[in-house]
Amino acid sequence: MVNEEKVHIMTQIALDETKKCKDQLHEGGYYKSDYIRSHTISAVWNITVSYLLVLFLIALYFSDYLFVNVVRLNYLQLGIMIGGGYFILLTGTVFFSYFYYLKQYTVSQDLVRSYLEHIEVLGAFYQQNENGEENGDDTSISS
């Protein structure tokens, strides 16, 4: 006979594994500091590459001006503007990504905790059924 409670628990576990917690289960073993640090470093890397690509595109756009005025350009001021812009962008990225991934970690841990609670309930259900079946088997064998 099909036990509806068991089917409900197993369905919830399957949904958690496929939809709700798929990525969270994969990253569930990280410590909070490692999780935040790795994702923040990834964000910094992505911002750095994007910033360099945008600088390259701006340089291509103004390439005729740059080639004509290569001697008259104030490279110190240009370097300070480029470096300052990068520093401001980098500081904002680190600040916002830290708090964003801190929140993501908290949500992820709640989902993983709920998933593990479902697993424990299912394990207890199986343990209860095994104990009940063993007692029933023992009495039927001895009679």
N, C-alpha and C positions, 0 to 999 in steps of 0.2 A: 504494500500500500504506500502511496506517495505521501510524504509528510510535507505539508504546505510551508511550514516554518523553515524546514531545511532547504526547500526550493527557493524560498524568498532570500535566505541568507546567501546561498550560492549564486543567485542572480545578482545580488548586490555586490558580491565579491567580483564577479565577472565584469560588471559595469565599471567598478572601480579600476580594475586592471586594464580595461580597454579604453575608457573614455575619461573618467575623472582624474585618475592618478597615474596615468601612463608615464609622464615625464617625472612626476614627483617620486614615484617608486624607484625610478632609475637613480635619481639624485638624493634619495632619502638617507643614504649613509654618510653624507657629508656633515662635518661639524659646521656650525653657523659661521665661524670666521673663515673657514675654507670656502664655503659656498659663496659668501659675499665677496671675498677676495678674488676668487676665480672669475666671477661674473663682472666685477668691476674692472679687472685687468682686461677682460675681453672687450668691455665697453671703451676703455681707454685706447686699446689697439684699433678698434673700429673708427673711433673719432680721429685718431692720428692719421690713419690711412686716408680717410675722407678729407681731412684738412689738407693733406699733401696733394691729393687729386684736385681739389678746388683751387689750390695755389697754382698748380700746373696749368689748369684751364684758364685761370686769370692771366698767367704769364703768356700763354698762347694767344689770348685775345689781344693783349697789349704788346705783342712781340715786335710789331713794327716800331712802336714808340720806344721800346727797350733797346732795340738795335741802333736806332738813330741817336739816342741820348745815353748810351752806355757810359760815356765818360762823365757826363754832367749829373748823374744820379747820386743822391745822398744815400749811400748804402747803409750807414749807421742808422739813420732814421727809418729806412725801409726794413732793416733787420729788427729794430725795436718794435715797429708796428706789427710785423709778422709774428715775432716771438711773444709780444704782449697779447695779441689776439689768440694765439695758441694757448698761452697760460690761462687766460680767462675762460676759454672754452674747456680746457682740461680741468680746471678747478670746478666749474659747474658740473661737468660730467661726473667727476668723482663724487661730489656732494650728492647729486640727485641719484646716481646709480647705487650709492651706499644705502640710502633710505629705501629706494625702490626694491632692491634685492633683499633687504632686511624684512620688508613686508612680504615679499614673495616667499621667503624662507619660512616665515611664521605660518602663512596660509598652507604652504606645502607640508609642513610638519603636522598641521591639524588634519589634513587629508590623509596622510600616511597613518597617523594615529587612529583615525576612524577606520581605515582599511584593516589595520592590525587588530582592532577590536572585533571587527566582523570575522576575521580569521580565528580569533580566540573563541568567539561564540560558536563557530562551526566546529572547532576542535572539541569544545566542551560537549556539543551536541553528539558528536561521534563517540566521545568517551562515555557519555551516558548510555548511548545505544549499545556499545560494546559490553558494558557492564550488565545491562538488562538482558542482552542476548546470551551472554555467558551463563547467567543465572538460569535462564530458561533452558539452555542447552544442557546444563548440568542436571537439572531435575528430570528432563526428558530422557537423558541417557541412563540415569540411575533407576528409573522406574521399570 
